[in-house]
Amino acid sequence: MIRFRSKSEEIVCDFLKESGIPIRYEESKVDYVWKEYKTYTPDFLLPNGIILEVKGRFVLEDRKKHLFIQEQKKDLDIRFVFDNPNSKLYKNGKMTYAKWCEKHDIPWTSYHNIPLEWLI
């Protein structure tokens, strides 16, 4: 039995199973440097090499971490799956999770709309 960190991850896992995709949940680590040596554990590693990172809340520390990883690991294809991509980064701000991803050329979707072409 997989123990998920969020309900969203469980929903994405169910979708992947229904789509016939083998589940590889938090099986690997990605090394990166951010002031010191660190590792990142991807949520779902798909057979085609795409990493699905499922986010309910998208806090500043996670955003910084992913920018460092994107800079240092250009061969990784990390795509975000949000509960609500229209959530604001800050309470009174204008920037949403989706706009932040677009600004940094990171593919994103909501867990309700994961494109099938991401799975192939």
Chimera marker file (.cmm) of the C-alpha trace (Angstrom):
<marker_set name="trace">
<marker id="1" x="0.000" y="0.000" z="0.000" r="1" g="1" b="0" radius="0.5"/>
<marker id="2" x="1.454" y="3.348" z="-1.058" r="1" g="1" b="0" radius="0.5"/>
<marker id="3" x="1.380" y="6.079" z="1.586" r="1" g="1" b="0" radius="0.5"/>
<marker id="4" x="0.798" y="9.388" z="-0.174" r="1" g="1" b="0" radius="0.5"/>
<marker id="5" x="1.646" y="12.813" z="1.182" r="1" g="1" b="0" radius="0.5"/>
<marker id="6" x="-1.569" y="14.309" z="-0.184" r="1" g="1" b="0" radius="0.5"/>
<marker id="7" x="-4.989" y="13.389" z="-1.513" r="1" g="1" b="0" radius="0.5"/>
<marker id="8" x="-3.962" y="14.943" z="-4.852" r="1" g="1" b="0" radius="0.5"/>
<marker id="9" x="-1.106" y="12.458" z="-5.219" r="1" g="1" b="0" radius="0.5"/>
<marker id="10" x="-3.545" y="9.615" z="-4.561" r="1" g="1" b="0" radius="0.5"/>
<marker id="11" x="-5.929" y="10.969" z="-7.232" r="1" g="1" b="0" radius="0.5"/>
<marker id="12" x="-3.086" y="11.249" z="-9.775" r="1" g="1" b="0" radius="0.5"/>
<marker id="13" x="-1.978" y="7.696" z="-8.913" r="1" g="1" b="0" radius="0.5"/>
<marker id="14" x="-5.510" y="6.389" z="-9.523" r="1" g="1" b="0" radius="0.5"/>
<marker id="15" x="-5.599" y="8.222" z="-12.881" r="1" g="1" b="0" radius="0.5"/>
<marker id="16" x="-2.253" y="6.714" z="-13.904" r="1" g="1" b="0" radius="0.5"/>
<marker id="17" x="-3.413" y="3.209" z="-12.925" r="1" g="1" b="0" radius="0.5"/>
<marker id="18" x="-6.660" y="3.639" z="-14.894" r="1" g="1" b="0" radius="0.5"/>
<marker id="19" x="-4.562" y="4.772" z="-17.877" r="1" g="1" b="0" radius="0.5"/>
<marker id="20" x="-2.427" y="1.628" z="-17.683" r="1" g="1" b="0" radius="0.5"/>
<marker id="21" x="0.719" y="3.481" z="-16.595" r="1" g="1" b="0" radius="0.5"/>
<marker id="22" x="3.060" y="1.585" z="-14.225" r="1" g="1" b="0" radius="0.5"/>
<marker id="23" x="3.282" y="3.421" z="-10.898" r="1" g="1" b="0" radius="0.5"/>
<marker id="24" x="6.697" y="4.604" z="-9.748" r="1" g="1" b="0" radius="0.5"/>
<marker id="25" x="5.968" y="6.829" z="-6.768" r="1" g="1" b="0" radius="0.5"/>
<marker id="26" x="8.887" y="8.519" z="-4.976" r="1" g="1" b="0" radius="0.5"/>
<marker id="27" x="11.263" y="5.733" z="-6.054" r="1" g="1" b="0" radius="0.5"/>
<marker id="28" x="14.212" y="7.864" z="-7.100" r="1" g="1" b="0" radius="0.5"/>
<marker id="29" x="16.193" y="10.869" z="-5.932" r="1" g="1" b="0" radius="0.5"/>
<marker id="30" x="17.670" y="13.765" z="-7.928" r="1" g="1" b="0" radius="0.5"/>
<marker id="31" x="20.844" y="15.402" z="-6.584" r="1" g="1" b="0" radius="0.5"/>
<marker id="32" x="21.125" y="19.185" z="-6.763" r="1" g="1" b="0" radius="0.5"/>
<marker id="33" x="22.933" y="22.001" z="-4.964" r="1" g="1" b="0" radius="0.5"/>
<marker id="34" x="21.190" y="24.856" z="-3.197" r="1" g="1" b="0" radius="0.5"/>
<marker id="35" x="23.674" y="26.367" z="-0.764" r="1" g="1" b="0" radius="0.5"/>
<marker id="36" x="24.524" y="22.749" z="0.055" r="1" g="1" b="0" radius="0.5"/>
<marker id="37" x="24.121" y="19.276" z="-1.419" r="1" g="1" b="0" radius="0.5"/>
<marker id="38" x="20.461" y="18.177" z="-1.463" r="1" g="1" b="0" radius="0.5"/>
<marker id="39" x="18.216" y="15.592" z="-3.064" r="1" g="1" b="0" radius="0.5"/>
<marker id="40" x="14.771" y="15.906" z="-4.612" r="1" g="1" b="0" radius="0.5"/>
<marker id="41" x="12.344" y="12.991" z="-4.620" r="1" g="1" b="0" radius="0.5"/>
<marker id="42" x="10.052" y="13.163" z="-7.680" r="1" g="1" b="0" radius="0.5"/>
<marker id="43" x="6.424" y="12.213" z="-7.049" r="1" g="1" b="0" radius="0.5"/>
<marker id="44" x="5.763" y="10.118" z="-10.164" r="1" g="1" b="0" radius="0.5"/>
<marker id="45" x="8.344" y="8.973" z="-12.710" r="1" g="1" b="0" radius="0.5"/>
<marker id="46" x="6.557" y="7.885" z="-15.876" r="1" g="1" b="0" radius="0.5"/>
<marker id="47" x="7.957" y="5.189" z="-18.217" r="1" g="1" b="0" radius="0.5"/>
<marker id="48" x="8.623" y="7.892" z="-20.853" r="1" g="1" b="0" radius="0.5"/>
<marker id="49" x="10.906" y="9.784" z="-18.432" r="1" g="1" b="0" radius="0.5"/>
<marker id="50" x="8.453" y="12.570" z="-17.590" r="1" g="1" b="0" radius="0.5"/>
<marker id="51" x="8.277" y="13.469" z="-13.897" r="1" g="1" b="0" radius="0.5"/>
<marker id="52" x="4.888" y="14.503" z="-12.514" r="1" g="1" b="0" radius="0.5"/>
<marker id="53" x="5.219" y="16.724" z="-9.452" r="1" g="1" b="0" radius="0.5"/>
<marker id="54" x="1.850" y="17.015" z="-7.691" r="1" g="1" b="0" radius="0.5"/>
<marker id="55" x="1.220" y="20.204" z="-5.716" r="1" g="1" b="0" radius="0.5"/>
<marker id="56" x="-1.621" y="21.381" z="-3.549" r="1" g="1" b="0" radius="0.5"/>
<marker id="57" x="0.285" y="24.313" z="-2.068" r="1" g="1" b="0" radius="0.5"/>
<marker id="58" x="3.197" y="25.726" z="-4.046" r="1" g="1" b="0" radius="0.5"/>
<marker id="59" x="5.304" y="27.519" z="-1.446" r="1" g="1" b="0" radius="0.5"/>
<marker id="60" x="8.324" y="29.741" z="-2.054" r="1" g="1" b="0" radius="0.5"/>
<marker id="61" x="10.841" y="27.100" z="-0.966" r="1" g="1" b="0" radius="0.5"/>
<marker id="62" x="9.438" y="24.613" z="-3.509" r="1" g="1" b="0" radius="0.5"/>
<marker id="63" x="9.532" y="27.214" z="-6.273" r="1" g="1" b="0" radius="0.5"/>
<marker id="64" x="13.165" y="28.068" z="-5.522" r="1" g="1" b="0" radius="0.5"/>
<marker id="65" x="14.094" y="24.388" z="-5.339" r="1" g="1" b="0" radius="0.5"/>
<marker id="66" x="12.592" y="23.684" z="-8.743" r="1" g="1" b="0" radius="0.5"/>
<marker id="67" x="14.370" y="26.633" z="-10.332" r="1" g="1" b="0" radius="0.5"/>
<marker id="68" x="17.685" y="25.297" z="-9.010" r="1" g="1" b="0" radius="0.5"/>
<marker id="69" x="16.854" y="21.805" z="-10.274" r="1" g="1" b="0" radius="0.5"/>
<marker id="70" x="15.778" y="23.167" z="-13.675" r="1" g="1" b="0" radius="0.5"/>
<marker id="71" x="19.077" y="25.073" z="-13.927" r="1" g="1" b="0" radius="0.5"/>
<marker id="72" x="21.260" y="22.139" z="-12.855" r="1" g="1" b="0" radius="0.5"/>
<marker id="73" x="19.402" y="19.170" z="-14.379" r="1" g="1" b="0" radius="0.5"/>
<marker id="74" x="18.421" y="20.362" z="-17.847" r="1" g="1" b="0" radius="0.5"/>
<marker id="75" x="17.813" y="16.772" z="-18.996" r="1" g="1" b="0" radius="0.5"/>
<marker id="76" x="14.884" y="16.282" z="-16.578" r="1" g="1" b="0" radius="0.5"/>
<marker id="77" x="11.341" y="16.824" z="-17.832" r="1" g="1" b="0" radius="0.5"/>
<marker id="78" x="9.464" y="17.910" z="-14.699" r="1" g="1" b="0" radius="0.5"/>
<marker id="79" x="5.802" y="18.856" z="-15.107" r="1" g="1" b="0" radius="0.5"/>
<marker id="80" x="3.531" y="20.205" z="-12.393" r="1" g="1" b="0" radius="0.5"/>
<marker id="81" x="0.076" y="18.864" z="-11.581" r="1" g="1" b="0" radius="0.5"/>
<marker id="82" x="-1.816" y="21.336" z="-9.386" r="1" g="1" b="0" radius="0.5"/>
<marker id="83" x="-4.979" y="21.041" z="-7.323" r="1" g="1" b="0" radius="0.5"/>
<marker id="84" x="-5.828" y="24.545" z="-8.490" r="1" g="1" b="0" radius="0.5"/>
<marker id="85" x="-3.444" y="26.178" z="-11.001" r="1" g="1" b="0" radius="0.5"/>
<marker id="86" x="-5.295" y="29.484" z="-10.546" r="1" g="1" b="0" radius="0.5"/>
<marker id="87" x="-4.298" y="29.763" z="-6.882" r="1" g="1" b="0" radius="0.5"/>
<marker id="88" x="-2.302" y="32.887" z="-6.125" r="1" g="1" b="0" radius="0.5"/>
<marker id="89" x="1.315" y="32.631" z="-4.987" r="1" g="1" b="0" radius="0.5"/>
<marker id="90" x="0.623" y="35.351" z="-2.409" r="1" g="1" b="0" radius="0.5"/>
<marker id="91" x="-2.591" y="36.419" z="-0.721" r="1" g="1" b="0" radius="0.5"/>
<marker id="92" x="-2.972" y="39.768" z="-2.508" r="1" g="1" b="0" radius="0.5"/>
<marker id="93" x="-0.742" y="38.997" z="-5.479" r="1" g="1" b="0" radius="0.5"/>
<marker id="94" x="-1.606" y="38.605" z="-9.153" r="1" g="1" b="0" radius="0.5"/>
<marker id="95" x="0.766" y="35.755" z="-10.017" r="1" g="1" b="0" radius="0.5"/>
<marker id="96" x="-0.870" y="32.318" z="-10.057" r="1" g="1" b="0" radius="0.5"/>
<marker id="97" x="0.779" y="28.899" z="-9.931" r="1" g="1" b="0" radius="0.5"/>
<marker id="98" x="0.051" y="28.502" z="-13.655" r="1" g="1" b="0" radius="0.5"/>
<marker id="99" x="1.517" y="31.909" z="-14.573" r="1" g="1" b="0" radius="0.5"/>
<marker id="100" x="4.647" y="31.172" z="-12.546" r="1" g="1" b="0" radius="0.5"/>
<marker id="101" x="5.152" y="27.926" z="-14.487" r="1" g="1" b="0" radius="0.5"/>
<marker id="102" x="4.598" y="29.685" z="-17.808" r="1" g="1" b="0" radius="0.5"/>
<marker id="103" x="7.091" y="32.396" z="-16.830" r="1" g="1" b="0" radius="0.5"/>
<marker id="104" x="9.708" y="29.683" z="-16.205" r="1" g="1" b="0" radius="0.5"/>
<marker id="105" x="8.799" y="27.469" z="-19.200" r="1" g="1" b="0" radius="0.5"/>
<marker id="106" x="7.578" y="24.612" z="-17.003" r="1" g="1" b="0" radius="0.5"/>
<marker id="107" x="4.628" y="22.540" z="-18.285" r="1" g="1" b="0" radius="0.5"/>
<marker id="108" x="1.662" y="22.360" z="-15.909" r="1" g="1" b="0" radius="0.5"/>
<marker id="109" x="-1.912" y="21.121" z="-15.641" r="1" g="1" b="0" radius="0.5"/>
<marker id="110" x="-4.564" y="20.449" z="-13.031" r="1" g="1" b="0" radius="0.5"/>
<marker id="111" x="-5.049" y="16.922" z="-11.766" r="1" g="1" b="0" radius="0.5"/>
<marker id="112" x="-8.451" y="16.948" z="-13.488" r="1" g="1" b="0" radius="0.5"/>
<marker id="113" x="-6.863" y="17.509" z="-16.913" r="1" g="1" b="0" radius="0.5"/>
<marker id="114" x="-3.641" y="15.519" z="-17.203" r="1" g="1" b="0" radius="0.5"/>
<marker id="115" x="-2.988" y="15.303" z="-20.967" r="1" g="1" b="0" radius="0.5"/>
<marker id="116" x="-2.841" y="11.733" z="-22.257" r="1" g="1" b="0" radius="0.5"/>
<marker id="117" x="0.127" y="12.697" z="-24.464" r="1" g="1" b="0" radius="0.5"/>
<marker id="118" x="2.132" y="13.220" z="-21.258" r="1" g="1" b="0" radius="0.5"/>
<marker id="119" x="1.650" y="9.520" z="-20.494" r="1" g="1" b="0" radius="0.5"/>
<marker id="120" x="2.761" y="8.082" z="-23.849" r="1" g="1" b="0" radius="0.5"/>
<link id1="1" id2="2" r="1" g="1" b="0" radius="0.2"/>
<link id1="2" id2="3" r="1" g="1" b="0" radius="0.2"/>
<link id1="3" id2="4" r="1" g="1" b="0" radius="0.2"/>
<link id1="4" id2="5" r="1" g="1" b="0" radius="0.2"/>
<link id1="5" id2="6" r="1" g="1" b="0" radius="0.2"/>
<link id1="6" id2="7" r="1" g="1" b="0" radius="0.2"/>
<link id1="7" id2="8" r="1" g="1" b="0" radius="0.2"/>
<link id1="8" id2="9" r="1" g="1" b="0" radius="0.2"/>
<link id1="9" id2="10" r="1" g="1" b="0" radius="0.2"/>
<link id1="10" id2="11" r="1" g="1" b="0" radius="0.2"/>
<link id1="11" id2="12" r="1" g="1" b="0" radius="0.2"/>
<link id1="12" id2="13" r="1" g="1" b="0" radius="0.2"/>
<link id1="13" id2="14" r="1" g="1" b="0" radius="0.2"/>
<link id1="14" id2="15" r="1" g="1" b="0" radius="0.2"/>
<link id1="15" id2="16" r="1" g="1" b="0" radius="0.2"/>
<link id1="16" id2="17" r="1" g="1" b="0" radius="0.2"/>
<link id1="17" id2="18" r="1" g="1" b="0" radius="0.2"/>
<link id1="18" id2="19" r="1" g="1" b="0" radius="0.2"/>
<link id1="19" id2="20" r="1" g="1" b="0" radius="0.2"/>
<link id1="20" id2="21" r="1" g="1" b="0" radius="0.2"/>
<link id1="21" id2="22" r="1" g="1" b="0" radius="0.2"/>
<link id1="22" id2="23" r="1" g="1" b="0" radius="0.2"/>
<link id1="23" id2="24" r="1" g="1" b="0" radius="0.2"/>
<link id1="24" id2="25" r="1" g="1" b="0" radius="0.2"/>
<link id1="25" id2="26" r="1" g="1" b="0" radius="0.2"/>
<link id1="26" id2="27" r="1" g="1" b="0" radius="0.2"/>
<link id1="27" id2="28" r="1" g="1" b="0" radius="0.2"/>
<link id1="28" id2="29" r="1" g="1" b="0" radius="0.2"/>
<link id1="29" id2="30" r="1" g="1" b="0" radius="0.2"/>
<link id1="30" id2="31" r="1" g="1" b="0" radius="0.2"/>
<link id1="31" id2="32" r="1" g="1" b="0" radius="0.2"/>
<link id1="32" id2="33" r="1" g="1" b="0" radius="0.2"/>
<link id1="33" id2="34" r="1" g="1" b="0" radius="0.2"/>
<link id1="34" id2="35" r="1" g="1" b="0" radius="0.2"/>
<link id1="35" id2="36" r="1" g="1" b="0" radius="0.2"/>
<link id1="36" id2="37" r="1" g="1" b="0" radius="0.2"/>
<link id1="37" id2="38" r="1" g="1" b="0" radius="0.2"/>
<link id1="38" id2="39" r="1" g="1" b="0" radius="0.2"/>
<link id1="39" id2="40" r="1" g="1" b="0" radius="0.2"/>
<link id1="40" id2="41" r="1" g="1" b="0" radius="0.2"/>
<link id1="41" id2="42" r="1" g="1" b="0" radius="0.2"/>
<link id1="42" id2="43" r="1" g="1" b="0" radius="0.2"/>
<link id1="43" id2="44" r="1" g="1" b="0" radius="0.2"/>
<link id1="44" id2="45" r="1" g="1" b="0" radius="0.2"/>
<link id1="45" id2="46" r="1" g="1" b="0" radius="0.2"/>
<link id1="46" id2="47" r="1" g="1" b="0" radius="0.2"/>
<link id1="47" id2="48" r="1" g="1" b="0" radius="0.2"/>
<link id1="48" id2="49" r="1" g="1" b="0" radius="0.2"/>
<link id1="49" id2="50" r="1" g="1" b="0" radius="0.2"/>
<link id1="50" id2="51" r="1" g="1" b="0" radius="0.2"/>
<link id1="51" id2="52" r="1" g="1" b="0" radius="0.2"/>
<link id1="52" id2="53" r="1" g="1" b="0" radius="0.2"/>
<link id1="53" id2="54" r="1" g="1" b="0" radius="0.2"/>
<link id1="54" id2="55" r="1" g="1" b="0" radius="0.2"/>
<link id1="55" id2="56" r="1" g="1" b="0" radius="0.2"/>
<link id1="56" id2="57" r="1" g="1" b="0" radius="0.2"/>
<link id1="57" id2="58" r="1" g="1" b="0" radius="0.2"/>
<link id1="58" id2="59" r="1" g="1" b="0" radius="0.2"/>
<link id1="59" id2="60" r="1" g="1" b="0" radius="0.2"/>
<link id1="60" id2="61" r="1" g="1" b="0" radius="0.2"/>
<link id1="61" id2="62" r="1" g="1" b="0" radius="0.2"/>
<link id1="62" id2="63" r="1" g="1" b="0" radius="0.2"/>
<link id1="63" id2="64" r="1" g="1" b="0" radius="0.2"/>
<link id1="64" id2="65" r="1" g="1" b="0" radius="0.2"/>
<link id1="65" id2="66" r="1" g="1" b="0" radius="0.2"/>
<link id1="66" id2="67" r="1" g="1" b="0" radius="0.2"/>
<link id1="67" id2="68" r="1" g="1" b="0" radius="0.2"/>
<link id1="68" id2="69" r="1" g="1" b="0" radius="0.2"/>
<link id1="69" id2="70" r="1" g="1" b="0" radius="0.2"/>
<link id1="70" id2="71" r="1" g="1" b="0" radius="0.2"/>
<link id1="71" id2="72" r="1" g="1" b="0" radius="0.2"/>
<link id1="72" id2="73" r="1" g="1" b="0" radius="0.2"/>
<link id1="73" id2="74" r="1" g="1" b="0" radius="0.2"/>
<link id1="74" id2="75" r="1" g="1" b="0" radius="0.2"/>
<link id1="75" id2="76" r="1" g="1" b="0" radius="0.2"/>
<link id1="76" id2="77" r="1" g="1" b="0" radius="0.2"/>
<link id1="77" id2="78" r="1" g="1" b="0" radius="0.2"/>
<link id1="78" id2="79" r="1" g="1" b="0" radius="0.2"/>
<link id1="79" id2="80" r="1" g="1" b="0" radius="0.2"/>
<link id1="80" id2="81" r="1" g="1" b="0" radius="0.2"/>
<link id1="81" id2="82" r="1" g="1" b="0" radius="0.2"/>
<link id1="82" id2="83" r="1" g="1" b="0" radius="0.2"/>
<link id1="83" id2="84" r="1" g="1" b="0" radius="0.2"/>
<link id1="84" id2="85" r="1" g="1" b="0" radius="0.2"/>
<link id1="85" id2="86" r="1" g="1" b="0" radius="0.2"/>
<link id1="86" id2="87" r="1" g="1" b="0" radius="0.2"/>
<link id1="87" id2="88" r="1" g="1" b="0" radius="0.2"/>
<link id1="88" id2="89" r="1" g="1" b="0" radius="0.2"/>
<link id1="89" id2="90" r="1" g="1" b="0" radius="0.2"/>
<link id1="90" id2="91" r="1" g="1" b="0" radius="0.2"/>
<link id1="91" id2="92" r="1" g="1" b="0" radius="0.2"/>
<link id1="92" id2="93" r="1" g="1" b="0" radius="0.2"/>
<link id1="93" id2="94" r="1" g="1" b="0" radius="0.2"/>
<link id1="94" id2="95" r="1" g="1" b="0" radius="0.2"/>
<link id1="95" id2="96" r="1" g="1" b="0" radius="0.2"/>
<link id1="96" id2="97" r="1" g="1" b="0" radius="0.2"/>
<link id1="97" id2="98" r="1" g="1" b="0" radius="0.2"/>
<link id1="98" id2="99" r="1" g="1" b="0" radius="0.2"/>
<link id1="99" id2="100" r="1" g="1" b="0" radius="0.2"/>
<link id1="100" id2="101" r="1" g="1" b="0" radius="0.2"/>
<link id1="101" id2="102" r="1" g="1" b="0" radius="0.2"/>
<link id1="102" id2="103" r="1" g="1" b="0" radius="0.2"/>
<link id1="103" id2="104" r="1" g="1" b="0" radius="0.2"/>
<link id1="104" id2="105" r="1" g="1" b="0" radius="0.2"/>
<link id1="105" id2="106" r="1" g="1" b="0" radius="0.2"/>
<link id1="106" id2="107" r="1" g="1" b="0" radius="0.2"/>
<link id1="107" id2="108" r="1" g="1" b="0" radius="0.2"/>
<link id1="108" id2="109" r="1" g="1" b="0" radius="0.2"/>
<link id1="109" id2="110" r="1" g="1" b="0" radius="0.2"/>
<link id1="110" id2="111" r="1" g="1" b="0" radius="0.2"/>
<link id1="111" id2="112" r="1" g="1" b="0" radius="0.2"/>
<link id1="112" id2="113" r="1" g="1" b="0" radius="0.2"/>
<link id1="113" id2="114" r="1" g="1" b="0" radius="0.2"/>
<link id1="114" id2="115" r="1" g="1" b="0" radius="0.2"/>
<link id1="115" id2="116" r="1" g="1" b="0" radius="0.2"/>
<link id1="116" id2="117" r="1" g="1" b="0" radius="0.2"/>
<link id1="117" id2="118" r="1" g="1" b="0" radius="0.2"/>
<link id1="118" id2="119" r="1" g="1" b="0" radius="0.2"/>
<link id1="119" id2="120" r="1" g="1" b="0" radius="0.2"/>
</marker_set>
